[in-house]
Amino acid sequence: MPPSAPATSPRRSELLELAYEYVLEHGVADLSLRPLAAAVSSSPRVLLFLFGSKAELVQAILARARVDELALLERVRATATGDGLIAMASELWGWLAAGEHRGLLTLWVEGYARSLIDASGPWAGFAATTVADWLEVLAESGAAGEAEPTLVLAVLRGAMLDLLATGDVERTTNAVNRQLALLAPAR
């Protein structure tokens, strides 16, 4: 960020929220400052002043998405009942399958994929951090070792990708429920 750019300000916070809403609808992979600025009632110069660069704006948007992700994981920690890992996975899938989260999930997939391709760009570490966040919550369920939380995360992630690709909530939910039922007796 240039030395004259404020680290935080009410306007920066406001524009970050508006930019976040914009990318939830339009995606971030091909983000262009002019259309974004027009959509958030600003200008490219103001965005660059407040965020330093387009890459830093993308980082701020991904950090904002992570706030929502961590809030979800915290809600699951607080509300999951029953058999730890299975209950958490079921609660997580219910959230992932809800239609109102498609924009955030698409943004998450974009950030995840780009962090695998461009490890030094604004996406750096996004995928690894996300995996660590989710595994931490799943491991708190009392699962023995890393294998079960890793399996559950892989099932949820794979079903989520399939759901985003096809929109088939019923089929993907049935697949997740089947895998969770198969995992339950092993615990």
C-alpha positions as CSV (number, residue, x, y, z in Angstrom):
1,M,0.0,0.0,0.0
2,P,1.4,3.5,-0.8
3,P,2.4,5.4,2.4
4,S,-0.4,7.9,1.8
5,A,-3.1,5.2,1.6
6,P,-5.1,4.8,4.8
7,A,-4.8,1.3,6.3
8,T,-8.4,1.6,7.4
9,S,-11.1,4.2,7.0
10,P,-14.9,4.2,6.9
11,R,-14.8,4.7,3.1
12,R,-12.3,1.8,2.6
13,S,-14.5,-0.4,4.8
14,E,-17.6,0.6,2.9
15,L,-16.0,0.1,-0.5
16,L,-14.7,-3.3,0.6
17,E,-18.2,-4.4,1.6
18,L,-19.5,-3.2,-1.8
19,A,-16.7,-4.8,-3.7
20,Y,-17.3,-8.1,-1.8
21,E,-21.0,-8.0,-2.8
22,Y,-20.0,-7.3,-6.4
23,V,-17.6,-10.2,-6.6
24,L,-20.1,-12.6,-5.0
25,E,-22.3,-11.8,-8.0
26,H,-19.7,-11.4,-10.8
27,G,-16.7,-13.4,-9.6
28,V,-13.1,-12.2,-8.9
29,A,-11.0,-14.1,-11.5
30,D,-11.5,-11.5,-14.3
31,L,-12.0,-8.5,-12.0
32,S,-11.6,-5.2,-13.7
33,L,-11.4,-2.0,-11.7
34,R,-13.5,0.2,-14.0
35,P,-16.7,-1.9,-13.9
36,L,-16.1,-2.6,-10.2
37,A,-15.6,1.1,-9.5
38,A,-18.8,2.0,-11.4
39,A,-20.8,-0.6,-9.5
40,V,-19.6,0.6,-6.1
41,S,-20.0,4.3,-7.0
42,S,-16.3,5.1,-6.9
43,S,-13.5,5.4,-9.3
44,P,-10.5,3.2,-10.1
45,R,-8.2,5.9,-8.7
46,V,-10.0,5.9,-5.3
47,L,-9.9,2.1,-5.2
48,L,-6.2,2.1,-5.9
49,F,-5.6,4.8,-3.3
50,L,-7.5,3.0,-0.6
51,F,-6.2,-0.5,-1.4
52,G,-2.8,0.2,-2.9
53,S,-3.2,-2.1,-5.9
54,K,-5.6,-4.4,-7.6
55,A,-3.8,-7.4,-6.0
56,E,-4.2,-5.9,-2.6
57,L,-7.9,-5.3,-3.3
58,V,-8.3,-8.9,-4.2
59,Q,-6.5,-9.9,-1.0
60,A,-8.8,-7.7,1.0
61,I,-11.9,-9.3,-0.7
62,L,-10.6,-12.8,0.0
63,A,-9.9,-11.9,3.6
64,R,-13.5,-10.6,3.8
65,A,-14.7,-13.9,2.4
66,R,-12.7,-15.7,5.0
67,V,-14.5,-13.7,7.7
68,D,-17.7,-15.3,6.5
69,E,-16.1,-18.7,6.3
70,L,-14.8,-18.5,9.8
71,A,-18.2,-17.3,11.1
72,L,-19.8,-20.3,9.5
73,L,-17.2,-22.6,11.1
74,E,-17.8,-20.9,14.5
75,R,-21.6,-21.4,14.2
76,V,-21.0,-25.1,13.4
77,R,-18.8,-25.4,16.5
78,A,-21.6,-23.9,18.6
79,T,-24.6,-25.7,17.1
80,A,-23.6,-29.2,16.0
81,T,-25.3,-31.8,18.2
82,G,-25.1,-35.5,18.3
83,D,-22.1,-37.6,17.0
84,G,-19.4,-35.0,16.7
85,L,-17.9,-35.4,13.2
86,I,-21.1,-36.6,11.6
87,A,-23.1,-33.8,13.1
88,M,-20.6,-31.2,12.1
89,A,-20.4,-32.6,8.6
90,S,-24.1,-32.6,8.3
91,E,-24.4,-29.1,9.6
92,L,-21.7,-27.9,7.2
93,W,-23.3,-29.6,4.2
94,G,-26.7,-28.0,5.1
95,W,-25.0,-24.6,4.9
96,L,-23.0,-25.4,1.7
97,A,-26.1,-26.7,-0.1
98,A,-28.2,-23.6,0.7
99,G,-28.8,-21.6,-2.5
100,E,-28.1,-18.2,-0.9
101,H,-24.4,-19.2,-0.5
102,R,-23.6,-19.9,-4.1
103,G,-21.8,-16.6,-4.7
104,L,-19.6,-17.1,-1.7
105,L,-18.9,-20.7,-2.7
106,T,-18.0,-19.7,-6.2
107,L,-15.7,-17.0,-4.9
108,W,-14.1,-19.6,-2.6
109,V,-13.6,-22.0,-5.5
110,E,-12.0,-19.2,-7.6
111,G,-9.7,-18.2,-4.8
112,Y,-8.8,-21.9,-4.0
113,A,-8.0,-22.7,-7.7
114,R,-6.1,-19.5,-8.3
115,S,-4.0,-20.1,-5.1
116,L,-2.9,-23.4,-6.6
117,I,-1.9,-21.9,-9.9
118,D,-0.5,-18.5,-8.7
119,A,1.2,-19.2,-5.4
120,S,2.8,-15.8,-5.3
121,G,-0.1,-13.6,-6.3
122,P,-2.9,-12.2,-4.2
123,W,-4.3,-15.7,-3.8
124,A,-1.1,-17.0,-2.1
125,G,-1.9,-19.5,0.6
126,F,-5.7,-19.2,0.3
127,A,-6.3,-22.9,-0.4
128,A,-3.9,-24.2,2.3
129,T,-5.4,-21.8,4.9
130,T,-8.9,-22.9,4.0
131,V,-8.0,-26.5,4.3
132,A,-6.4,-25.9,7.7
133,D,-9.5,-23.9,8.9
134,W,-11.9,-26.6,8.0
135,L,-9.7,-29.5,9.3
136,E,-9.3,-27.7,12.7
137,V,-13.1,-27.5,13.1
138,L,-13.6,-31.1,12.0
139,A,-10.8,-32.4,14.2
140,E,-12.5,-30.8,17.2
141,S,-15.3,-33.2,16.8
142,G,-13.4,-35.9,18.6
143,A,-12.3,-37.8,15.5
144,A,-9.4,-40.0,16.1
145,G,-6.5,-38.8,13.9
146,E,-6.5,-36.9,10.7
147,A,-7.9,-39.4,8.3
148,E,-11.6,-39.1,9.2
149,P,-11.7,-35.2,9.1
150,T,-9.7,-35.3,5.9
151,L,-12.2,-37.8,4.4
152,V,-15.1,-35.7,5.4
153,L,-13.6,-32.5,4.1
154,A,-12.8,-34.2,0.8
155,V,-16.4,-35.5,0.5
156,L,-17.9,-32.0,1.4
157,R,-15.5,-30.2,-1.0
158,G,-16.2,-32.7,-3.9
159,A,-20.0,-32.6,-3.4
160,M,-19.8,-28.8,-3.2
161,L,-17.9,-28.6,-6.5
162,D,-20.5,-31.0,-8.1
163,L,-23.4,-29.0,-6.7
164,L,-21.9,-25.7,-8.0
165,A,-21.4,-27.3,-11.4
166,T,-24.9,-28.9,-11.7
167,G,-27.2,-27.2,-9.2
168,D,-28.4,-30.7,-8.2
169,V,-29.0,-30.3,-4.5
170,E,-30.9,-33.6,-4.1
171,R,-28.3,-35.8,-5.7
172,T,-25.3,-34.2,-4.0
173,T,-27.1,-34.2,-0.6
174,N,-27.9,-37.9,-1.0
175,A,-24.3,-38.6,-1.8
176,V,-23.1,-36.7,1.3
177,N,-25.6,-38.4,3.5
178,R,-24.6,-41.8,2.2
179,Q,-21.0,-41.2,2.9
180,L,-21.7,-39.9,6.4
181,A,-23.8,-43.0,7.1
182,L,-21.0,-45.2,6.0
183,L,-18.6,-43.3,8.2
184,A,-20.8,-43.4,11.3
185,P,-20.4,-47.1,12.2
186,A,-16.7,-46.9,11.9
187,R,-16.6,-44.4,14.7
